[in-house]
Amino acid sequence: FFMICSAAIHELGHLLASKICNIRLKGFCIGLCGGDMQISSSASYVSDICVYLGGIFANTVMLCIFHKTAFGCHNASYALLNALPISELDGGRALKSVLLCFLNPYTADRICTYVSYITLFIVWQLGIYLFFKTSSNLTLLLFCVYLFTVPEKNR
């Protein structure tokens, strides 16, 4: 229940940021394992960055309000995972928009791809370590397997 609420707050953070930046969304949905949004073309990369980071900001606000509760902990984990610079996550999308402010699209894409794979490899190693250390926690490892299997066209 807390994870679904954290996902809903995260996606509402994106929605609020898009309204503030006057950006139309092509798609927006919230599901059991999280949510997804697609930004239509915006006026600037800075606006894109604000929208991508809006969900992380919303979860961080909830963490500050509910910092000593399980709900705060779920918001912290949701914000942290989404902040990772992995192409499919908000952190990776924001990183690409930042790079596009200074670099051509090809170079920005290449840098994001390398950073994404390096970060994913490190998180995958952490998932393996946690699985063998606790001999029961498979969540982070499965999350990494999912991200490894996302089609290349989305990267």
VMD Tcl script that builds the backbone (N, CA, C; Angstrom):
set m [mol new atoms 465]
animate dup $m
set s [atomselect $m all]
$s set {name element resname resid chain x y z} {
  {N N PHE 1 A 0.813 -1.196 0.000}
  {CA C PHE 1 A 0.000 0.000 0.000}
  {C C PHE 1 A 0.863 1.271 0.000}
  {N N PHE 2 A 1.909 1.266 0.875}
  {CA C PHE 2 A 2.781 2.434 0.952}
  {C C PHE 2 A 3.529 2.671 -0.354}
  {N N MET 3 A 3.934 1.581 -1.021}
  {CA C MET 3 A 4.680 1.737 -2.271}
  {C C MET 3 A 3.782 2.302 -3.364}
  {N N ILE 4 A 2.532 1.876 -3.406}
  {CA C ILE 4 A 1.590 2.418 -4.402}
  {C C ILE 4 A 1.345 3.903 -4.119}
  {N N CYS 5 A 1.205 4.259 -2.852}
  {CA C CYS 5 A 1.026 5.676 -2.497}
  {C C CYS 5 A 2.267 6.489 -2.847}
  {N N SER 6 A 3.443 5.928 -2.612}
  {CA C SER 6 A 4.685 6.626 -2.965}
  {C C SER 6 A 4.782 6.822 -4.470}
  {N N ALA 7 A 4.378 5.808 -5.232}
  {CA C ALA 7 A 4.394 5.927 -6.696}
  {C C ALA 7 A 3.407 6.989 -7.161}
  {N N ALA 8 A 2.226 7.020 -6.548}
  {CA C ALA 8 A 1.225 8.020 -6.917}
  {C C ALA 8 A 1.717 9.432 -6.600}
  {N N ILE 9 A 2.337 9.614 -5.450}
  {CA C ILE 9 A 2.879 10.927 -5.076}
  {C C ILE 9 A 3.988 11.321 -6.042}
  {N N HIS 10 A 4.823 10.358 -6.411}
  {CA C HIS 10 A 5.906 10.607 -7.357}
  {C C HIS 10 A 5.348 11.110 -8.693}
  {N N GLU 11 A 4.379 10.394 -9.215}
  {CA C GLU 11 A 3.803 10.788 -10.510}
  {C C GLU 11 A 3.037 12.102 -10.416}
  {N N LEU 12 A 2.393 12.347 -9.289}
  {CA C LEU 12 A 1.729 13.642 -9.101}
  {C C LEU 12 A 2.744 14.780 -9.036}
  {N N GLY 13 A 3.946 14.491 -8.516}
  {CA C GLY 13 A 5.027 15.481 -8.531}
  {C C GLY 13 A 5.420 15.847 -9.952}
  {N N HIS 14 A 5.487 14.830 -10.830}
  {CA C HIS 14 A 5.763 15.102 -12.250}
  {C C HIS 14 A 4.648 15.946 -12.856}
  {N N LEU 15 A 3.423 15.580 -12.541}
  {CA C LEU 15 A 2.264 16.289 -13.089}
  {C C LEU 15 A 2.257 17.754 -12.645}
  {N N LEU 16 A 2.510 17.995 -11.376}
  {CA C LEU 16 A 2.548 19.355 -10.859}
  {C C LEU 16 A 3.681 20.155 -11.510}
  {N N ALA 17 A 4.856 19.539 -11.644}
  {CA C ALA 17 A 5.991 20.220 -12.275}
  {C C ALA 17 A 5.692 20.543 -13.732}
  {N N SER 18 A 4.997 19.638 -14.424}
  {CA C SER 18 A 4.649 19.906 -15.826}
  {C C SER 18 A 3.651 21.053 -15.930}
  {N N LYS 19 A 2.732 21.145 -14.989}
  {CA C LYS 19 A 1.773 22.258 -14.987}
  {C C LYS 19 A 2.491 23.582 -14.700}
  {N N ILE 20 A 3.412 23.579 -13.737}
  {CA C ILE 20 A 4.162 24.787 -13.400}
  {C C ILE 20 A 5.000 25.255 -14.593}
  {N N CYS 21 A 5.614 24.296 -15.306}
  {CA C CYS 21 A 6.466 24.627 -16.455}
  {C C CYS 21 A 5.670 24.774 -17.751}
  {N N ASN 22 A 4.364 24.586 -17.670}
  {CA C ASN 22 A 3.477 24.709 -18.829}
  {C C ASN 22 A 3.859 23.728 -19.948}
  {N N ILE 23 A 4.077 22.485 -19.554}
  {CA C ILE 23 A 4.428 21.425 -20.499}
  {C C ILE 23 A 3.274 20.439 -20.559}
  {N N ARG 24 A 2.880 20.097 -21.769}
  {CA C ARG 24 A 1.832 19.093 -21.940}
  {C C ARG 24 A 2.466 17.706 -21.891}
  {N N LEU 25 A 1.783 16.786 -21.265}
  {CA C LEU 25 A 2.235 15.403 -21.229}
  {C C LEU 25 A 1.493 14.609 -22.291}
  {N N LYS 26 A 2.239 13.765 -23.034}
  {CA C LYS 26 A 1.607 12.897 -24.030}
  {C C LYS 26 A 0.919 11.724 -23.360}
  {N N GLY 27 A 1.510 11.247 -22.287}
  {CA C GLY 27 A 0.941 10.105 -21.583}
  {C C GLY 27 A 1.290 10.168 -20.111}
  {N N PHE 28 A 0.393 9.610 -19.298}
  {CA C PHE 28 A 0.589 9.647 -17.853}
  {C C PHE 28 A -0.216 8.516 -17.251}
  {N N CYS 29 A 0.451 7.592 -16.536}
  {CA C CYS 29 A -0.299 6.508 -15.902}
  {C C CYS 29 A 0.391 6.081 -14.615}
  {N N ILE 30 A -0.406 5.545 -13.713}
  {CA C ILE 30 A 0.094 5.011 -12.448}
  {C C ILE 30 A -0.373 3.572 -12.350}
  {N N GLY 31 A 0.574 2.663 -12.101}
  {CA C GLY 31 A 0.251 1.250 -11.986}
  {C C GLY 31 A 0.707 0.692 -10.655}
  {N N LEU 32 A 0.650 -0.618 -10.516}
  {CA C LEU 32 A 1.019 -1.270 -9.262}
  {C C LEU 32 A 2.502 -1.134 -8.955}
  {N N CYS 33 A 3.343 -1.145 -9.969}
  {CA C CYS 33 A 4.793 -1.103 -9.750}
  {C C CYS 33 A 5.384 0.279 -9.995}
  {N N GLY 34 A 4.574 1.275 -10.125}
  {CA C GLY 34 A 5.092 2.615 -10.377}
  {C C GLY 34 A 4.241 3.304 -11.418}
  {N N GLY 35 A 4.837 4.261 -12.071}
  {CA C GLY 35 A 4.105 5.014 -13.069}
  {C C GLY 35 A 4.983 5.335 -14.252}
  {N N ASP 36 A 4.386 6.023 -15.212}
  {CA C ASP 36 A 5.127 6.410 -16.401}
  {C C ASP 36 A 4.519 7.686 -16.957}
  {N N MET 37 A 5.368 8.486 -17.560}
  {CA C MET 37 A 4.908 9.703 -18.212}
  {C C MET 37 A 5.748 9.938 -19.455}
  {N N GLN 38 A 5.154 10.545 -20.444}
  {CA C GLN 38 A 5.859 10.935 -21.651}
  {C C GLN 38 A 5.635 12.426 -21.852}
  {N N ILE 39 A 6.746 13.155 -21.948}
  {CA C ILE 39 A 6.681 14.597 -22.146}
  {C C ILE 39 A 6.542 14.887 -23.633}
  {N N SER 40 A 5.591 15.758 -23.989}
  {CA C SER 40 A 5.556 16.245 -25.365}
  {C C SER 40 A 6.673 17.279 -25.478}
  {N N SER 41 A 6.958 17.720 -26.668}
  {CA C SER 41 A 8.070 18.648 -26.832}
  {C C SER 41 A 7.845 19.888 -25.975}
  {N N SER 42 A 8.901 20.291 -25.276}
  {CA C SER 42 A 8.786 21.445 -24.392}
  {C C SER 42 A 9.615 22.598 -24.944}
  {N N ALA 43 A 9.511 23.714 -24.275}
  {CA C ALA 43 A 10.215 24.913 -24.720}
  {C C ALA 43 A 11.715 24.828 -24.457}
  {N N SER 44 A 12.115 24.105 -23.417}
  {CA C SER 44 A 13.543 24.073 -23.083}
  {C C SER 44 A 13.907 22.792 -22.349}
  {N N TYR 45 A 15.200 22.504 -22.380}
  {CA C TYR 45 A 15.706 21.359 -21.627}
  {C C TYR 45 A 15.571 21.606 -20.127}
  {N N VAL 46 A 15.658 22.862 -19.703}
  {CA C VAL 46 A 15.519 23.192 -18.282}
  {C C VAL 46 A 14.121 22.808 -17.790}
  {N N SER 47 A 13.102 23.049 -18.606}
  {CA C SER 47 A 11.742 22.639 -18.241}
  {C C SER 47 A 11.643 21.122 -18.134}
  {N N ASP 48 A 12.278 20.419 -19.075}
  {CA C ASP 48 A 12.294 18.952 -19.016}
  {C C ASP 48 A 12.924 18.471 -17.715}
  {N N ILE 49 A 14.049 19.082 -17.355}
  {CA C ILE 49 A 14.747 18.705 -16.123}
  {C C ILE 49 A 13.826 18.891 -14.916}
  {N N CYS 50 A 13.133 20.014 -14.863}
  {CA C CYS 50 A 12.210 20.276 -13.748}
  {C C CYS 50 A 11.113 19.218 -13.664}
  {N N VAL 51 A 10.574 18.825 -14.810}
  {CA C VAL 51 A 9.517 17.809 -14.815}
  {C C VAL 51 A 10.073 16.453 -14.391}
  {N N TYR 52 A 11.247 16.076 -14.921}
  {CA C TYR 52 A 11.835 14.786 -14.546}
  {C C TYR 52 A 12.155 14.720 -13.060}
  {N N LEU 53 A 12.600 15.833 -12.490}
  {CA C LEU 53 A 12.962 15.836 -11.070}
  {C C LEU 53 A 11.777 16.120 -10.147}
  {N N GLY 54 A 10.631 16.487 -10.714}
  {CA C GLY 54 A 9.448 16.792 -9.912}
  {C C GLY 54 A 8.977 15.622 -9.062}
  {N N GLY 55 A 9.026 14.422 -9.602}
  {CA C GLY 55 A 8.609 13.242 -8.841}
  {C C GLY 55 A 9.542 12.946 -7.681}
  {N N ILE 56 A 10.849 13.067 -7.940}
  {CA C ILE 56 A 11.842 12.849 -6.889}
  {C C ILE 56 A 11.660 13.886 -5.779}
  {N N PHE 57 A 11.401 15.125 -6.177}
  {CA C PHE 57 A 11.175 16.191 -5.201}
  {C C PHE 57 A 9.938 15.892 -4.347}
  {N N ALA 58 A 8.867 15.435 -4.972}
  {CA C ALA 58 A 7.633 15.127 -4.229}
  {C C ALA 58 A 7.877 14.023 -3.202}
  {N N ASN 59 A 8.615 12.973 -3.605}
  {CA C ASN 59 A 8.932 11.905 -2.654}
  {C C ASN 59 A 9.829 12.406 -1.529}
  {N N THR 60 A 10.740 13.323 -1.838}
  {CA C THR 60 A 11.628 13.878 -0.820}
  {C C THR 60 A 10.844 14.728 0.182}
  {N N VAL 61 A 9.867 15.470 -0.288}
  {CA C VAL 61 A 9.007 16.248 0.616}
  {C C VAL 61 A 8.259 15.297 1.558}
  {N N MET 62 A 7.734 14.198 1.012}
  {CA C MET 62 A 7.023 13.216 1.853}
  {C C MET 62 A 7.970 12.572 2.854}
  {N N LEU 63 A 9.215 12.344 2.446}
  {CA C LEU 63 A 10.211 11.810 3.369}
  {C C LEU 63 A 10.441 12.778 4.527}
  {N N CYS 64 A 10.541 14.062 4.223}
  {CA C CYS 64 A 10.755 15.064 5.278}
  {C C CYS 64 A 9.569 15.130 6.242}
  {N N ILE 65 A 8.369 14.996 5.723}
  {CA C ILE 65 A 7.170 15.065 6.566}
  {C C ILE 65 A 7.010 13.795 7.403}
  {N N PHE 66 A 7.228 12.638 6.784}
  {CA C PHE 66 A 6.996 11.341 7.447}
  {C C PHE 66 A 8.308 10.598 7.709}
  {N N HIS 67 A 9.352 11.326 8.086}
  {CA C HIS 67 A 10.698 10.757 8.171}
  {C C HIS 67 A 10.858 9.607 9.162}
  {N N LYS 68 A 10.034 9.484 10.130}
  {CA C LYS 68 A 10.180 8.413 11.128}
  {C C LYS 68 A 9.150 7.302 10.958}
  {N N THR 69 A 8.598 7.187 9.763}
  {CA C THR 69 A 7.566 6.180 9.532}
  {C C THR 69 A 7.940 5.282 8.359}
  {N N ALA 70 A 7.215 4.193 8.220}
  {CA C ALA 70 A 7.420 3.297 7.081}
  {C C ALA 70 A 7.094 4.006 5.766}
  {N N PHE 71 A 6.099 4.887 5.796}
  {CA C PHE 71 A 5.736 5.634 4.598}
  {C C PHE 71 A 6.890 6.542 4.157}
  {N N GLY 72 A 7.550 7.170 5.104}
  {CA C GLY 72 A 8.718 7.991 4.788}
  {C C GLY 72 A 9.836 7.163 4.186}
  {N N CYS 73 A 10.016 5.968 4.705}
  {CA C CYS 73 A 11.052 5.061 4.203}
  {C C CYS 73 A 10.753 4.631 2.759}
  {N N HIS 74 A 9.505 4.356 2.460}
  {CA C HIS 74 A 9.118 3.991 1.092}
  {C C HIS 74 A 9.347 5.154 0.133}
  {N N ASN 75 A 9.025 6.363 0.580}
  {CA C ASN 75 A 9.255 7.536 -0.257}
  {C C ASN 75 A 10.752 7.757 -0.488}
  {N N ALA 76 A 11.551 7.515 0.537}
  {CA C ALA 76 A 13.007 7.660 0.390}
  {C C ALA 76 A 13.553 6.672 -0.638}
  {N N SER 77 A 13.125 5.417 -0.548}
  {CA C SER 77 A 13.621 4.416 -1.496}
  {C C SER 77 A 13.138 4.707 -2.909}
  {N N TYR 78 A 11.910 5.186 -3.045}
  {CA C TYR 78 A 11.368 5.510 -4.364}
  {C C TYR 78 A 12.122 6.686 -4.981}
  {N N ALA 79 A 12.409 7.701 -4.161}
  {CA C ALA 79 A 13.164 8.864 -4.651}
  {C C ALA 79 A 14.585 8.460 -5.019}
  {N N LEU 80 A 15.215 7.670 -4.170}
  {CA C LEU 80 A 16.603 7.262 -4.408}
  {C C LEU 80 A 16.744 6.436 -5.682}
  {N N LEU 81 A 15.881 5.454 -5.855}
  {CA C LEU 81 A 15.959 4.628 -7.062}
  {C C LEU 81 A 15.701 5.447 -8.318}
  {N N ASN 82 A 14.723 6.342 -8.275}
  {CA C ASN 82 A 14.420 7.150 -9.455}
  {C C ASN 82 A 15.483 8.192 -9.748}
  {N N ALA 83 A 16.287 8.562 -8.760}
  {CA C ALA 83 A 17.348 9.547 -8.968}
  {C C ALA 83 A 18.590 8.942 -9.615}
  {N N LEU 84 A 18.663 7.615 -9.677}
  {CA C LEU 84 A 19.839 6.985 -10.291}
  {C C LEU 84 A 19.967 7.410 -11.752}
  {N N PRO 85 A 21.196 7.669 -12.212}
  {CA C PRO 85 A 21.391 8.096 -13.608}
  {C C PRO 85 A 21.336 6.923 -14.587}
  {N N ILE 86 A 20.197 6.257 -14.613}
  {CA C ILE 86 A 19.955 5.143 -15.522}
  {C C ILE 86 A 18.911 5.614 -16.523}
  {N N SER 87 A 19.154 5.359 -17.798}
  {CA C SER 87 A 18.356 5.947 -18.885}
  {C C SER 87 A 16.858 5.814 -18.706}
  {N N GLU 88 A 16.383 4.709 -18.176}
  {CA C GLU 88 A 14.949 4.476 -18.048}
  {C C GLU 88 A 14.339 5.174 -16.852}
  {N N LEU 89 A 15.163 5.721 -15.985}
  {CA C LEU 89 A 14.679 6.358 -14.760}
  {C C LEU 89 A 14.778 7.879 -14.874}
  {N N ASP 90 A 14.135 8.569 -13.950}
  {CA C ASP 90 A 14.108 10.030 -13.986}
  {C C ASP 90 A 15.500 10.646 -13.919}
  {N N GLY 91 A 16.377 10.077 -13.116}
  {CA C GLY 91 A 17.739 10.602 -13.011}
  {C C GLY 91 A 18.475 10.543 -14.340}
  {N N GLY 92 A 18.296 9.460 -15.074}
  {CA C GLY 92 A 18.931 9.330 -16.386}
  {C C GLY 92 A 18.335 10.293 -17.403}
  {N N ARG 93 A 17.036 10.468 -17.351}
  {CA C ARG 93 A 16.375 11.404 -18.273}
  {C C ARG 93 A 16.785 12.840 -17.970}
  {N N ALA 94 A 16.881 13.175 -16.685}
  {CA C ALA 94 A 17.315 14.526 -16.306}
  {C C ALA 94 A 18.769 14.749 -16.711}
  {N N LEU 95 A 19.618 13.738 -16.512}
  {CA C LEU 95 A 21.016 13.844 -16.921}
  {C C LEU 95 A 21.132 14.113 -18.418}
  {N N LYS 96 A 20.342 13.405 -19.207}
  {CA C LYS 96 A 20.388 13.614 -20.659}
  {C C LYS 96 A 19.966 15.037 -21.014}
  {N N SER 97 A 18.935 15.555 -20.370}
  {CA C SER 97 A 18.502 16.927 -20.639}
  {C C SER 97 A 19.577 17.937 -20.245}
  {N N VAL 98 A 20.264 17.691 -19.121}
  {CA C VAL 98 A 21.360 18.577 -18.712}
  {C C VAL 98 A 22.457 18.555 -19.767}
  {N N LEU 99 A 22.830 17.362 -20.215}
  {CA C LEU 99 A 23.891 17.251 -21.221}
  {C C LEU 99 A 23.490 17.891 -22.541}
  {N N LEU 100 A 22.212 17.788 -22.887}
  {CA C LEU 100 A 21.740 18.396 -24.139}
  {C C LEU 100 A 21.807 19.922 -24.110}
  {N N CYS 101 A 21.883 20.493 -22.923}
  {CA C CYS 101 A 22.066 21.947 -22.824}
  {C C CYS 101 A 23.446 22.369 -23.324}
  {N N PHE 102 A 24.413 21.442 -23.296}
  {CA C PHE 102 A 25.796 21.784 -23.615}
  {C C PHE 102 A 26.396 20.995 -24.775}
  {N N LEU 103 A 25.824 19.831 -25.084}
  {CA C LEU 103 A 26.416 18.941 -26.076}
  {C C LEU 103 A 25.427 18.616 -27.186}
  {N N ASN 104 A 25.943 18.079 -28.279}
  {CA C ASN 104 A 25.058 17.649 -29.358}
  {C C ASN 104 A 24.346 16.362 -28.929}
  {N N PRO 105 A 23.212 16.046 -29.556}
  {CA C PRO 105 A 22.425 14.881 -29.127}
  {C C PRO 105 A 23.189 13.554 -29.167}
  {N N TYR 106 A 24.044 13.350 -30.162}
  {CA C TYR 106 A 24.783 12.091 -30.255}
  {C C TYR 106 A 25.710 11.920 -29.051}
  {N N THR 107 A 26.482 12.967 -28.736}
  {CA C THR 107 A 27.426 12.897 -27.627}
  {C C THR 107 A 26.681 12.738 -26.298}
  {N N ALA 108 A 25.611 13.481 -26.125}
  {CA C ALA 108 A 24.815 13.371 -24.896}
  {C C ALA 108 A 24.258 11.962 -24.738}
  {N N ASP 109 A 23.788 11.388 -25.823}
  {CA C ASP 109 A 23.238 10.029 -25.782}
  {C C ASP 109 A 24.311 9.008 -25.433}
  {N N ARG 110 A 25.485 9.139 -26.026}
  {CA C ARG 110 A 26.586 8.202 -25.737}
  {C C ARG 110 A 26.992 8.286 -24.271}
  {N N ILE 111 A 27.155 9.497 -23.756}
  {CA C ILE 111 A 27.542 9.668 -22.353}
  {C C ILE 111 A 26.482 9.057 -21.439}
  {N N CYS 112 A 25.211 9.320 -21.725}
  {CA C CYS 112 A 24.130 8.770 -20.902}
  {C C CYS 112 A 24.107 7.249 -20.943}
  {N N THR 113 A 24.375 6.680 -22.104}
  {CA C THR 113 A 24.405 5.224 -22.221}
  {C C THR 113 A 25.510 4.633 -21.355}
  {N N TYR 114 A 26.702 5.208 -21.423}
  {CA C TYR 114 A 27.817 4.700 -20.612}
  {C C TYR 114 A 27.550 4.868 -19.119}
  {N N VAL 115 A 27.084 6.041 -18.723}
  {CA C VAL 115 A 26.785 6.280 -17.307}
  {C C VAL 115 A 25.692 5.331 -16.823}
  {N N SER 116 A 24.704 5.105 -17.677}
  {CA C SER 116 A 23.597 4.216 -17.333}
  {C C SER 116 A 24.088 2.791 -17.090}
  {N N TYR 117 A 24.902 2.274 -18.006}
  {CA C TYR 117 A 25.404 0.906 -17.848}
  {C C TYR 117 A 26.332 0.766 -16.653}
  {N N ILE 118 A 27.174 1.750 -16.420}
  {CA C ILE 118 A 28.078 1.692 -15.268}
  {C C ILE 118 A 27.276 1.713 -13.965}
  {N N THR 119 A 26.313 2.615 -13.873}
  {CA C THR 119 A 25.475 2.700 -12.669}
  {C C THR 119 A 24.675 1.419 -12.467}
  {N N LEU 120 A 24.107 0.910 -13.540}
  {CA C LEU 120 A 23.319 -0.318 -13.447}
  {C C LEU 120 A 24.187 -1.496 -13.013}
  {N N PHE 121 A 25.411 -1.551 -13.504}
  {CA C PHE 121 A 26.333 -2.614 -13.106}
  {C C PHE 121 A 26.640 -2.531 -11.605}
  {N N ILE 122 A 26.879 -1.321 -11.112}
  {CA C ILE 122 A 27.171 -1.141 -9.682}
  {C C ILE 122 A 25.965 -1.532 -8.830}
  {N N VAL 123 A 24.774 -1.104 -9.225}
  {CA C VAL 123 A 23.562 -1.443 -8.474}
  {C C VAL 123 A 23.305 -2.952 -8.541}
  {N N TRP 124 A 23.591 -3.557 -9.692}
  {CA C TRP 124 A 23.441 -5.007 -9.849}
  {C C TRP 124 A 24.382 -5.745 -8.890}
  {N N GLN 125 A 25.630 -5.266 -8.791}
  {CA C GLN 125 A 26.579 -5.874 -7.857}
  {C C GLN 125 A 26.084 -5.743 -6.420}
  {N N LEU 126 A 25.517 -4.585 -6.087}
  {CA C LEU 126 A 24.946 -4.384 -4.758}
  {C C LEU 126 A 23.778 -5.340 -4.522}
  {N N GLY 127 A 22.955 -5.545 -5.545}
  {CA C GLY 127 A 21.839 -6.485 -5.443}
  {C C GLY 127 A 22.314 -7.907 -5.184}
  {N N ILE 128 A 23.381 -8.314 -5.871}
  {CA C ILE 128 A 23.950 -9.649 -5.653}
  {C C ILE 128 A 24.485 -9.763 -4.227}
  {N N TYR 129 A 25.218 -8.738 -3.799}
  {CA C TYR 129 A 25.763 -8.746 -2.441}
  {C C TYR 129 A 24.648 -8.864 -1.399}
  {N N LEU 130 A 23.612 -8.036 -1.543}
  {CA C LEU 130 A 22.512 -8.077 -0.573}
  {C C LEU 130 A 21.790 -9.413 -0.577}
  {N N PHE 131 A 21.640 -9.990 -1.779}
  {CA C PHE 131 A 20.970 -11.286 -1.858}
  {C C PHE 131 A 21.754 -12.354 -1.095}
  {N N PHE 132 A 23.062 -12.407 -1.306}
  {CA C PHE 132 A 23.858 -13.420 -0.617}
  {C C PHE 132 A 24.057 -13.098 0.860}
  {N N LYS 133 A 24.090 -11.827 1.192}
  {CA C LYS 133 A 24.261 -11.432 2.597}
  {C C LYS 133 A 23.013 -11.762 3.414}
  {N N THR 134 A 21.826 -11.471 2.855}
  {CA C THR 134 A 20.584 -11.716 3.593}
  {C C THR 134 A 19.973 -13.072 3.253}
  {N N SER 135 A 20.393 -13.649 2.153}
  {CA C SER 135 A 19.879 -14.913 1.603}
  {C C SER 135 A 18.356 -14.913 1.411}
  {N N SER 136 A 17.785 -13.707 1.313}
  {CA C SER 136 A 16.353 -13.657 1.062}
  {C C SER 136 A 15.914 -12.424 0.272}
  {N N ASN 137 A 16.687 -11.356 0.293}
  {CA C ASN 137 A 16.275 -10.111 -0.349}
  {C C ASN 137 A 16.667 -10.115 -1.822}
  {N N LEU 138 A 15.693 -10.368 -2.676}
  {CA C LEU 138 A 15.919 -10.488 -4.104}
  {C C LEU 138 A 15.424 -9.268 -4.883}
  {N N THR 139 A 14.838 -8.305 -4.199}
  {CA C THR 139 A 14.172 -7.184 -4.853}
  {C C THR 139 A 15.103 -6.358 -5.730}
  {N N LEU 140 A 16.230 -5.909 -5.198}
  {CA C LEU 140 A 17.145 -5.068 -5.964}
  {C C LEU 140 A 17.719 -5.821 -7.154}
  {N N LEU 141 A 17.998 -7.081 -6.983}
  {CA C LEU 141 A 18.516 -7.899 -8.081}
  {C C LEU 141 A 17.480 -8.035 -9.196}
  {N N LEU 142 A 16.238 -8.273 -8.848}
  {CA C LEU 142 A 15.177 -8.357 -9.858}
  {C C LEU 142 A 14.952 -7.023 -10.553}
  {N N PHE 143 A 15.057 -5.935 -9.808}
  {CA C PHE 143 A 14.946 -4.596 -10.381}
  {C C PHE 143 A 16.029 -4.383 -11.444}
  {N N CYS 144 A 17.244 -4.798 -11.144}
  {CA C CYS 144 A 18.349 -4.672 -12.107}
  {C C CYS 144 A 18.130 -5.552 -13.329}
  {N N VAL 145 A 17.664 -6.757 -13.125}
  {CA C VAL 145 A 17.378 -7.646 -14.257}
  {C C VAL 145 A 16.333 -7.011 -15.164}
  {N N TYR 146 A 15.308 -6.429 -14.568}
  {CA C TYR 146 A 14.286 -5.727 -15.359}
  {C C TYR 146 A 14.927 -4.609 -16.180}
  {N N LEU 147 A 15.752 -3.774 -15.538}
  {CA C LEU 147 A 16.368 -2.660 -16.260}
  {C C LEU 147 A 17.326 -3.140 -17.346}
  {N N PHE 148 A 18.020 -4.247 -17.108}
  {CA C PHE 148 A 18.910 -4.810 -18.130}
  {C C PHE 148 A 18.124 -5.292 -19.348}
  {N N THR 149 A 16.882 -5.715 -19.131}
  {CA C THR 149 A 16.106 -6.303 -20.224}
  {C C THR 149 A 15.220 -5.312 -20.958}
  {N N VAL 150 A 15.207 -4.042 -20.518}
  {CA C VAL 150 A 14.414 -3.021 -21.241}
  {C C VAL 150 A 15.002 -2.908 -22.648}
  {N N PRO 151 A 14.161 -2.885 -23.652}
  {CA C PRO 151 A 14.667 -2.826 -25.029}
  {C C PRO 151 A 15.609 -1.647 -25.262}
  {N N GLU 152 A 16.600 -1.852 -26.103}
  {CA C GLU 152 A 17.622 -0.844 -26.391}
  {C C GLU 152 A 17.029 0.450 -26.951}
  {N N LYS 153 A 15.905 0.378 -27.648}
  {CA C LYS 153 A 15.298 1.583 -28.225}
  {C C LYS 153 A 14.897 2.594 -27.165}
  {N N ASN 154 A 14.680 2.153 -25.911}
  {CA C ASN 154 A 14.320 3.055 -24.832}
  {C C ASN 154 A 15.523 3.691 -24.167}
  {N N ARG 155 A 16.712 3.267 -24.511}
  {CA C ARG 155 A 17.929 3.781 -23.861}
  {C C ARG 155 A 18.454 4.990 -24.572}
}
mol reanalyze $m
mol bondsrecalc $m
mol representation Tube
mol addrep $m
